Amino acid sequence: MTLALVPFPRDQTTSLALAAEALRTRLAPGEDIRDWLPPIDSAIRSGRATGGLLSSEGEARGIVLWEPAGPLGVSVRLLYLSPPNADRERYRAAFDLTERAAGPIAFAPGPLFGLSEDEASALMKGIGFAPFGRCEMALSPNVPVALAPVPPGAEVRPVRPADEPLLARLHENAYRNHLDRYLSLEVVDPVRDADRQLREYFAGRWGELLSPGSVAVTLDGRIVAAVVAVRRPAHVLVIDVMTDPTLQGNGFGRVALTGAIHALRERGEPAITLNVTEGNERAARLYAHLGFVRTIGPSKEWYNARRMSVEYPPPPVR
Ligand SMILES: CC(C)(COP(=O)(O)OP(=O)(O)OC[C@H]1O[C@@H](n2cnc3c(N)ncnc32)[C@H](O)[C@@H]1OP(=O)(O)O)[C@@H](O)C(=O)NCCC(=O)NCCS
């Protein structure tokens, strides 16, 4: 059976139905379909959605939907074959079709419906992909958080607009070869991409940057650790926690994060969330010790290991 890619507008009704079916099979624990389906639905209805139905012999057997290409390739958001079409060969064919239509795939969704974890793993590893997961964690307002002792010579203060270039360098160093960097990559050059990232934090791309609430830890006048917090509609999102790699494991991250939590609570922002990549033990341990609990995830996804040299965090064993 040969699969072909049929544009969504050719059969919008089936496209909408299969998109909902596909999304349901890949929701992470705690995720709500109502948060994800409306944008997909409206993209398909308006003709903006990139992807199509996976069809053979005039019948829709599945669906693939991707986001426009970033520098590493496209992010496939939905890849689904309905029973009884879901087997390794057809998923493999669906990947080939997608890459022919969209160019290289950077990120792909998991699980692949109808395949066991072992089958999906063998298929994905065979085409050069490695697994990863992400979790959302939240800190409840009534969890007491003590300020951590500040290491000798260090100072804690709110982030200022003039910090932008120094924070960009800290970001660049802290996230080198880190999967999180690739997840938000827009410019291949790491220096320019870190500059862009910090510029966008300050410009409010992800929500108003809160300071007080975002914290810089300095040592001899140099910023060695920082937390960046932004306002989202329902809560505050800690979008970045970073320590200079030469100083990690010395308590600077804890100082920055506890300082940020205190400043946020003082300004009346009790609901704090953040996202963490599975396997980022140092970060996950810090968050759990402070009282953050997992609210969503882990998601199951794949990154193209041929296009990203990820050293950290190590991929989860799956
Ligand atoms: C995550 C990060 C900010 C932590 O900063 P840090 O200054 O290294 O953190 P600390 O020294 O305060 O230690 C924090 C926790 O790491 C744990 N830790 C310290 N050394 C560790 C090690 N060698 N291995 C594993 N965990 C370790 C400790 O348990 C500590 O938690 P605790 O204080 O509750 O016991 C830092 O590692 C970093 O910049 N990483 C790269 C960027 C990143 O991943 N950011 C988080 C994105 S979600």
The ligand as an ORCA input file, in Angstrom:
! r2SCAN-3c Opt
* xyz 0 1
  C      19.872     23.996     36.596
  C      20.913     24.989     37.103
  C      20.379     26.389     36.926
  C      21.159     24.733     38.574
  O      22.068     25.706     39.028
  P      23.269     25.358     40.026
  O      23.897     26.624     40.422
  O      24.098     24.311     39.406
  O      22.408     24.746     41.195
  P      22.775     24.544     42.708
  O      24.254     24.457     42.921
  O      22.025     25.575     43.485
  O      22.174     23.127     42.951
  C      20.857     22.905     42.608
  C      20.526     21.455     42.798
  O      21.314     20.652     41.950
  C      21.600     19.443     42.622
  N      22.979     19.163     42.293
  C      24.075     19.863     42.621
  N      25.146     19.277     42.082
  C      24.698     18.204     41.393
  C      25.311     17.219     40.598
  N      26.629     17.193     40.419
  N      24.530     16.283     40.021
  C      23.187     16.280     40.202
  N      22.557     17.203     40.949
  C      23.302     18.139     41.530
  C      21.444     19.633     44.072
  O      20.570     18.607     44.548
  C      20.815     20.975     44.205
  O      19.565     20.893     44.768
  P      19.446     21.156     46.329
  O      20.138     22.449     46.593
  O      17.998     21.217     46.545
  O      20.096     19.969     46.958
  C      22.247     24.843     36.328
  O      22.680     23.518     36.454
  C      22.204     25.255     34.875
  O      22.420     26.421     34.517
  N      21.965     24.278     33.970
  C      21.909     24.571     32.531
  C      20.656     25.311     32.182
  C      19.432     24.586     32.659
  O      19.298     23.389     32.463
  N      18.500     25.319     33.263
  C      17.261     24.771     33.748
  C      16.277     24.676     32.653
  S      14.752     23.983     33.250
*
